[in-house]
Amino acid sequence: MRKMIGPQLLQMENLDPAVDGAWAEMNRQGLMDQFIRNPRDQDKVRRILRDHFLELSELFKFYSAGTQNLADAHQLEFSEFCAFARDVGVFGPGGFADHALLNVCFAEACEIPPQQVKGGHMELYQFLTSLIWLAQVAQQATAEASKAKKGALALIAGGGHERKKSMITRQGVAKHGFMSTAEMLRTFVDTRVALALKKQATQLIGIVTKECLNTDAVLARFYEHHDALLGVYMTYLPSKPPGKAEKMDLLEGYMTMAEFQVLIEDSTLLRSQGDDDELTLKEVRQAFAGAQTDIDLDSGDLAPKKAPKRKDAPKGNLSSAQLMSYAEFLEAVLRLAMLKWEADEHDADAVTEKCATAIDMILKHSHNNNEKRARRGTRAGLQRGASNFNRG
C-alpha cells in the first residue's frame, strides 16, 4: 500500500528537483535575473525557498481553493491573492500595500499587463515570485514605499507594460544597498508569512497529513478497504477508465473537483452535529487542491505540475493539476477527516480513528448506490458544465 501511494508521501529526495523546477519557471524569461542581480544572492534566495517550500506550497493550495470556482482550485485568483496579502499584514489596516500596488505585484509575478490581472491566474512558481516582490517592497514601508506606490499607479495609468521600466521594486531596493534580497525574503517569511501560517494553523494540515499517511496504522485502514474505496472512486467518474479496474493506473488523474464534491456530499461528511465536527465545501475544495502532488511524475526533471494556459486549453481538456488520481483521493479522504474533526495536536491513534470513521461514512453512503448516483447525475453534470464554461 505504501508503494502504491508513494507520490503522496513526504519524499525529501524530490524536494531539490521540485524547487529547481519552480526556479526554472520563475526565471524562464529572465525575471529573477532582473529582480536579483547578484548570483550569490540568487542562490541564497533559492535555499530559503527550499527550506520553506512545503509550507509555502501548502499556503498556496489553501488560498487557491478560497473561491467557489471549481475549475480554478489549483490556481490563485487575484481576490485570493489579496486574501493572502491581508493575512500576512501587507494589505488592509496597517498594511503598506493598497489594491493598486497588489495589482502590479500580481502582474509582475505573472508577467502580464496590469489590465489583465482581474481575469488572471497565478501558479505556484508565480506565487513564489510574488513573495520576493512583496519582501522587497516591504523594506520600503516608509518614504520609499510611497514612491513605489506612485510608480505603480503611474504604470497602471499609462496603460502599458514594459518590464524594464516597470521594475519599481528593483529600483527601490537598489537605493537601500544595506540588505540583500535573500535577507529581505527571510525577514518577510519569518515575520509576515508566519502570521498566515499561525492564523490558518488548523487548516494547514498538509505536512502532518502526509506524515500520518505514512504510518502503518493509517495505511492499514486504507489497505483493508482498498477494493471498496476504489469502487467508490470509479463510481463517481464520468466514464470509467479504459481496461479493467485492477489494471488501472492509480497515479493517473481521472476525477474532477465537481465529481469529488458530489462524492463527499453523498457521504454525509458535510453533515454536522455541532462545531466539533463541521466540514465546509471550502474545506472540500482545499482537500482536493492540497492532495495534488507538487511534482509531475511524467517529467524527467520533476518540474512542478502546471496547468495549461487558458488560451491554449480547449474546453474539457483538463491538466493533471485539475484531475485527482486514486492515490490523491486517499490522501484527500485523510485530509477531510482531519479537517472535520480538527485538533491542535495530532495524536496518531486519534488520527487513525478519524480516518476510519471517514472511510466508514464514505463506504456506507456512497459505494454502489446507483439510485442515489442517478439522482445526483444531473447536478454533477451541471457542475461539470459550469466548470467547462469557466475554463473556456
Secondary structure, 3 states (H helix, E strand, C coil): CCCCCHHHCCCHHHHHHHHHHHHHHHCCCCHHHHHCCCHHHHHHHHHHHHHCHHHHHHHHHHHHCCCCCHHHCCCEEHHHHHHHHHHCCCECCCCCECHHHHHHHHHHHHCCCHHHHHHCEECHHHHHHHHHHHHHHHCCCCHHHHHHHHHHHHHHHHCCCCCCCCCHHHHHHHHHCCCCHHHHHHHHHHHHHHHHHHHCCCCCCHHHHHHHHCCHHHHHHHHHCHHHHHHHHHHCCCCCCCCCHHHCCCCCCCECHHHHHHHHHHHCCCCCCCHHHCCCHHHHHHHHHHHCCCCCCCCCCCCCCCCCCHHHCCCCCCCHHHCECHHHHHHHHHHHHHHHCCCCCCCHHHHHHHHHHHHHHHHHHHCCCHHHHHHHHHHHHHHHHHHHHHHC
